[in-house]
Amino acid sequence: MKDTLNIRSMKLDGRIVMPPLGTYKCTEDGRVTESILDYYAARARNPLISMIITEHSFIALQGRSQARQMSVSDDGDIEGLRKLTDVIHAGGAKTICQLNHGGSTAVAGLNGMPAVAPSPVAHPSRSTEKDSKLPLELTEEQIGQLVRQYAEAAIRAKKAGYDAVEIHSAHGYLLNQFYSPLTNLRTDRYGGSLEKRLEIHREVIAAVREAVGSDYPVALRLGGSDYMEGGSTIEDAVYAAKVFEEAGIDLIDLSGGMCGYMVPGRNYPGYFRDMSEAVKAAVQIPVLLTGGVKTPADAEKLLEENAADLIGVGRELFKNADWGLQ
Ligand SMILES: Cc1cc2nc3c(=O)[nH]c(=O)nc-3n(C[C@H](O)[C@H](O)[C@H](O)COP(=O)(O)O)c2cc1C
């Protein structure tokens, strides 16, 4: 468990990590609070945890999905985020900032502007808005602006002291809406074939890489399979992971797509291991597997069986900062 792993400039001293978990304990405008600092400090002190991916943070107000969600959309956020990375580093863990745009999950009433998405379709597993209005279809010009917003957010994260950034394309949020054939009905260069549904990812990865420089690790969380009729599949995830590796991604973090972070009917440790094993066989970069791990022995077994290079422990750590130490 104490095996080290180098991901570009980031050196991890163990293979168990804390995946992103929304606490929604920020201020109304998404700034870090004392209770957030205490929560992360306690988990960073757990010697079993080598790295914490902090909760999904909105890159632009239009992409905010929930009240009190963390923000990385404004330069004024940097000061609070710096305090957050400081407490995590003081606890002995590395930390990654998860960059997100909610797309059609963004709540219009909350943000005072309409939700946007690749196509004006209802989200397969979430209501779009309280009044069930469909999201507006993004224009190519707006997509260009979004790509720049990811890059600007990445710069803020780096300035705030994060060791890396993670581009969020899982759980049915905006980039995952482009990836899934259920929500991307576009006929321009951003939709149609899988190749085209990945185009916005290529552009975001290139812009983020340009913004943070060649030495800084960039991860991507992919909701690789929707586990739904007509949705994305594990085969798509394998193809996409190869595209991401080629585009310069340093770590693939796997989870579900439109189904969210669970697979109906599965509750065993490593319930996405069918996907992580298939992806791991196809790429050289490290693969992170999360879902269903309850004990350090569960994580150890998944690592021994080569199901992934890193194992995430979510809800158990959410409940108990001292997970695994008893
Ligand atoms: C309360 C809660 C909040 C979550 N927030 C996020 C998030 O911000 N970003 C994300 O990618 N996943 C999020 N997830 C998914 C977790 O990262 C993880 O994939 C999921 O909990 C499954 O792992 P576990 O079985 O170890 O809990 C969240 C899960 C829960 C329960």
The ligand as a Gaussian input file, in Angstrom:
#p B3LYP/6-31G(d) Opt

LIG

0 1
 C      -22.060000      12.872000      -1.364000
 C      -21.273000      12.549000      -2.599000
 C      -20.738000      13.577000      -3.355000
 C      -20.006000      13.292000      -4.514000
 N      -19.432000      14.322000      -5.216000
 C      -18.671000      14.044000      -6.307000
 C      -17.993000      15.090000      -6.990000
 O      -18.006000      16.254000      -6.582000
 N      -17.290000      14.749000      -8.105000
 C      -17.197000      13.463000      -8.546000
 O      -16.547000      13.219000      -9.568000
 N      -17.784000      12.461000      -7.876000
 C      -18.503000      12.702000      -6.774000
 N      -19.049000      11.671000      -6.065000
 C      -18.720000      10.273000      -6.432000
 C      -17.523000       9.768000      -5.598000
 O      -16.316000      10.399000      -6.027000
 C      -17.326000       8.239000      -5.755000
 O      -17.100000       7.933000      -7.111000
 C      -18.540000       7.457000      -5.247000
 O      -18.871000       7.867000      -3.930000
 C      -18.292000       5.931000      -5.270000
 O      -17.221000       5.576000      -4.444000
 P      -17.470000       4.934000      -2.971000
 O      -18.241000       3.660000      -3.193000
 O      -16.085000       4.682000      -2.432000
 O      -18.252000       5.909000      -2.198000
 C      -19.819000      11.930000      -4.931000
 C      -20.378000      10.906000      -4.166000
 C      -21.101000      11.189000      -3.014000
 C      -21.665000      10.055000      -2.192000

